[in-house]
C-alpha cells in the first residue's frame, strides 16, 4: 500500500501546484473588458447586418468604446439610442442625415425583353448572359437579389417583377444597393419625398423603343419646377435634394409618369 502513497502524494502535490500557477496566471494576465462595451451593446439594435463595416454589433460596440469607429456608421441605430450611447462614451452626438433606398427603374413588364431567360434566377447571373434579358441595358432584371440581401425584410417583389421598398422598415443600411448589379438602388435623404424612377442615359428614341415608361428627356419636369431643383443631366432627370421642396409639380408634368412621390 505504501508503495502507491508516494506517487499519489506527488501527483496531488503537482496538481495543487499547477492549480495555483493557473490561478495566478489567470489573474495576472486577465484581459479587463471595458464595462462600457456591454452598456453600448445593450443600446445597439443587435441586427448584426454589417452595414457599419464590422463583423457584428459586438465588434462595433468594442470599436466605439476604443474610439476606432464613428457612431453614425450604424445605419440602423435610432437617434434616441445614439444619444444614449454618446452619453455612455462621453462624446458629443453628431449624426449624418438618415437615408432611405430609392428604386431607379419602374419598367418591369413594361420594359421589353430581348430573349427568354431560363437560367439561374439571380440578377448577377442574368447580367452576365448578354447583359441580361431586358432590351433596356438599365432595366431591373427582377430576380430579387436585393430582397434576399435586405436583413430587415424591407423589400418585396411586385407582380411587375420590381422591388417594392417599405420605407418604414428600410434603415438605409445599403445592403440592397451592393447587391444590385445594375446600380438601380440608391440611397437618398429620407426627407426627400420625390424621386425619379428611371436610370437610363440612352437617347429618347432608344428609350421609347425599349420601354413604355422610361425618361424621354422631354424636360417638362425641369420646366415645371419652381425652385430649379430638377435638371436633365446626360439624358436623365436628376433631383437636387438641397433645393427640392417636394411640391410635386414635376410629378404632374411628367408625361411618362416616371417621377414619384412618397409620404
Secondary structure, DSSP 8 states (H G I E B T S, - for coil): -HHHHHHHHHHHHHHHHHHHHHHHHHHHS-----HHHHHHHHHS------TTSSSSHHHHHHHHHTT-S-GGG-SS--HHHHHHHHHHHT--------EEEEES---GGGB-BSS---S-S-HHHHHTTTT-SBSSTTS---S-HHHHH-TT--EEE-TTS-EEE-TTT-----HHHHH-TT--EEEEETT--EEE-----S-HHHHHHHBSSS-----HHHHH-TT--EEEETTEEEE-TTT-----HHHHH-TT--EEE--
